[in-house]
Amino acid sequence: QVQLVESGGGSVQAGGSLRLSCAASGYTYSSYCMAWFRQAPGKEREGVAAIYSDGSPTYADSVKGRFTISQDNAKNTLYLQMNSLKPEDTAMYYCAADWGATAIQVLGVTRRCRISISAYRYWGQGTQVTVSS
């Protein structure tokens, strides 16, 4: 049974930083995608960043240069380092995982992960991030 458990959310002032973690268990695929999504009150869930099993990242334009996605394969843990936080980053942040063709985009010899909600079957419960001005 796949389990994804997020942690690290909290309240921070604008300009501050937070690091989110997602502990994954229940799967042993060598080719997979993991991603972060967020959902603000009254808004649709949106993709933030994704990472392929070889470490190749993909970012949404809104967070490029501020957020960094990474993973520790030995600990089966996904991270999202968030710097220069803005009030508009306030949202519930969700971790997601999948290893199917809907998530993995093949670009020649390169693999990238989509950050589309429909591409992921497995989701965590979320962790709240609140950024005050």
SEDREN-572780 format. One record per residue (C-alpha): z, x, y; residue in one letter. Coordinates in Angstrom, 1 decimal. Layout:
BEGIN
<node pz="Z" px="X" py="Y" res="a"/>
...
END
This chain:
BEGIN
<node pz="0.0" px="0.0" py="0.0" res="q"/>
<node pz="-1.1" px="1.5" py="3.3" res="v"/>
<node pz="1.7" px="1.7" py="5.9" res="q"/>
<node pz="1.4" px="2.8" py="9.5" res="l"/>
<node pz="4.5" px="3.1" py="11.6" res="v"/>
<node pz="4.4" px="3.9" py="15.3" res="e"/>
<node pz="7.1" px="5.5" py="17.4" res="s"/>
<node pz="7.6" px="7.3" py="20.7" res="g"/>
<node pz="7.0" px="4.5" py="23.1" res="g"/>
<node pz="9.2" px="3.9" py="26.1" res="g"/>
<node pz="9.4" px="3.6" py="29.9" res="s"/>
<node pz="8.1" px="6.3" py="32.2" res="v"/>
<node pz="7.2" px="6.6" py="35.9" res="q"/>
<node pz="3.6" px="7.1" py="37.0" res="a"/>
<node pz="2.5" px="10.6" py="36.6" res="g"/>
<node pz="4.8" px="11.1" py="33.6" res="g"/>
<node pz="4.1" px="11.9" py="29.9" res="s"/>
<node pz="4.8" px="10.4" py="26.5" res="l"/>
<node pz="3.9" px="11.3" py="23.0" res="r"/>
<node pz="3.3" px="8.6" py="20.5" res="l"/>
<node pz="3.5" px="9.2" py="16.7" res="s"/>
<node pz="2.1" px="7.3" py="13.8" res="c"/>
<node pz="3.5" px="8.0" py="10.3" res="a"/>
<node pz="0.9" px="7.1" py="7.6" res="a"/>
<node pz="1.4" px="6.6" py="3.9" res="s"/>
<node pz="-0.2" px="4.9" py="1.0" res="g"/>
<node pz="-3.7" px="6.5" py="1.0" res="y"/>
<node pz="-5.1" px="9.9" py="0.0" res="t"/>
<node pz="-8.7" px="9.9" py="1.1" res="y"/>
<node pz="-10.1" px="13.2" py="2.3" res="s"/>
<node pz="-12.6" px="11.5" py="4.7" res="s"/>
<node pz="-11.0" px="9.0" py="7.0" res="y"/>
<node pz="-10.5" px="7.8" py="10.6" res="c"/>
<node pz="-7.3" px="7.2" py="12.5" res="m"/>
<node pz="-7.2" px="5.7" py="15.9" res="a"/>
<node pz="-5.1" px="4.4" py="18.7" res="w"/>
<node pz="-5.6" px="1.0" py="20.4" res="f"/>
<node pz="-3.7" px="-0.8" py="23.1" res="r"/>
<node pz="-3.2" px="-4.3" py="24.3" res="q"/>
<node pz="-1.9" px="-5.2" py="27.7" res="a"/>
<node pz="-0.4" px="-8.7" py="28.4" res="p"/>
<node pz="-3.1" px="-11.2" py="28.8" res="g"/>
<node pz="-5.9" px="-8.7" py="27.9" res="k"/>
<node pz="-7.9" px="-8.0" py="24.8" res="e"/>
<node pz="-7.0" px="-5.1" py="22.5" res="r"/>
<node pz="-9.0" px="-2.0" py="23.4" res="e"/>
<node pz="-9.7" px="1.3" py="21.8" res="g"/>
<node pz="-8.1" px="4.4" py="23.3" res="v"/>
<node pz="-9.0" px="7.3" py="21.0" res="a"/>
<node pz="-9.9" px="8.1" py="17.4" res="a"/>
<node pz="-9.9" px="11.2" py="15.2" res="i"/>
<node pz="-11.9" px="12.0" py="12.1" res="y"/>
<node pz="-10.1" px="13.8" py="9.1" res="s"/>
<node pz="-11.7" px="17.1" py="10.2" res="d"/>
<node pz="-10.0" px="16.8" py="13.6" res="g"/>
<node pz="-13.1" px="15.7" py="15.6" res="s"/>
<node pz="-11.9" px="13.3" py="18.4" res="p"/>
<node pz="-13.4" px="10.4" py="20.3" res="t"/>
<node pz="-12.0" px="9.1" py="23.5" res="y"/>
<node pz="-12.4" px="6.0" py="25.7" res="a"/>
<node pz="-13.7" px="6.9" py="29.2" res="d"/>
<node pz="-10.5" px="5.5" py="30.7" res="s"/>
<node pz="-8.3" px="8.1" py="29.1" res="v"/>
<node pz="-10.6" px="11.2" py="28.9" res="k"/>
<node pz="-8.8" px="14.2" py="30.4" res="g"/>
<node pz="-5.4" px="12.6" py="30.3" res="r"/>
<node pz="-4.8" px="11.7" py="26.6" res="f"/>
<node pz="-5.1" px="13.9" py="23.6" res="t"/>
<node pz="-5.3" px="12.7" py="20.0" res="i"/>
<node pz="-4.3" px="15.0" py="17.2" res="s"/>
<node pz="-3.0" px="14.9" py="13.6" res="q"/>
<node pz="-0.7" px="16.8" py="11.3" res="d"/>
<node pz="-2.2" px="16.5" py="7.9" res="n"/>
<node pz="0.8" px="18.1" py="6.2" res="a"/>
<node pz="3.1" px="15.4" py="7.7" res="k"/>
<node pz="0.5" px="12.6" py="7.4" res="n"/>
<node pz="1.2" px="11.9" py="11.1" res="t"/>
<node pz="-1.1" px="10.9" py="14.0" res="l"/>
<node pz="-0.2" px="11.7" py="17.6" res="y"/>
<node pz="-1.3" px="10.6" py="21.0" res="l"/>
<node pz="-0.2" px="12.9" py="23.9" res="q"/>
<node pz="-0.4" px="10.9" py="27.1" res="m"/>
<node pz="-0.2" px="12.7" py="30.4" res="n"/>
<node pz="-0.7" px="11.6" py="34.0" res="s"/>
<node pz="0.2" px="8.1" py="33.0" res="l"/>
<node pz="-0.8" px="5.2" py="35.3" res="k"/>
<node pz="0.7" px="1.7" py="35.6" res="p"/>
<node pz="-2.6" px="0.4" py="34.1" res="e"/>
<node pz="-1.7" px="2.3" py="30.9" res="d"/>
<node pz="1.1" px="-0.1" py="30.3" res="t"/>
<node pz="0.5" px="-1.9" py="26.9" res="a"/>
<node pz="1.5" px="-2.2" py="23.3" res="m"/>
<node pz="-0.1" px="0.8" py="21.5" res="y"/>
<node pz="-1.2" px="0.4" py="17.9" res="y"/>
<node pz="-2.2" px="2.9" py="15.3" res="c"/>
<node pz="-5.1" px="2.1" py="12.9" res="a"/>
<node pz="-6.7" px="3.7" py="9.9" res="a"/>
<node pz="-9.7" px="3.3" py="7.7" res="d"/>
<node pz="-12.1" px="5.3" py="5.5" res="w"/>
<node pz="-15.1" px="3.0" py="5.3" res="g"/>
<node pz="-18.6" px="3.2" py="6.7" res="a"/>
<node pz="-17.6" px="0.8" py="9.5" res="t"/>
<node pz="-15.2" px="3.4" py="11.0" res="a"/>
<node pz="-17.0" px="6.6" py="10.2" res="i"/>
<node pz="-20.2" px="7.3" py="12.3" res="q"/>
<node pz="-22.6" px="9.8" py="10.7" res="v"/>
<node pz="-24.4" px="11.9" py="13.3" res="l"/>
<node pz="-26.5" px="14.4" py="11.3" res="g"/>
<node pz="-24.0" px="16.8" py="9.8" res="v"/>
<node pz="-21.2" px="15.6" py="12.2" res="t"/>
<node pz="-18.8" px="12.7" py="11.6" res="r"/>
<node pz="-17.2" px="10.8" py="14.4" res="r"/>
<node pz="-14.9" px="7.8" py="14.4" res="c"/>
<node pz="-15.6" px="4.6" py="16.1" res="r"/>
<node pz="-12.9" px="3.1" py="18.4" res="i"/>
<node pz="-13.9" px="-0.5" py="17.7" res="s"/>
<node pz="-11.3" px="-3.0" py="16.6" res="i"/>
<node pz="-13.6" px="-4.4" py="13.9" res="s"/>
<node pz="-14.0" px="-1.0" py="12.3" res="a"/>
<node pz="-10.3" px="-0.7" py="11.1" res="y"/>
<node pz="-8.6" px="-2.7" py="8.3" res="r"/>
<node pz="-5.2" px="-1.2" py="8.5" res="y"/>
<node pz="-2.8" px="-1.5" py="11.5" res="w"/>
<node pz="0.7" px="-0.6" py="12.5" res="g"/>
<node pz="3.1" px="-2.9" py="14.3" res="q"/>
<node pz="2.8" px="-1.2" py="17.7" res="g"/>
<node pz="5.0" px="0.6" py="20.1" res="t"/>
<node pz="5.5" px="-0.4" py="23.8" res="q"/>
<node pz="4.6" px="1.9" py="26.6" res="v"/>
<node pz="5.6" px="0.8" py="30.1" res="t"/>
<node pz="4.5" px="2.9" py="33.2" res="v"/>
<node pz="6.2" px="2.0" py="36.5" res="s"/>
<node pz="4.7" px="2.9" py="39.9" res="s"/>
END
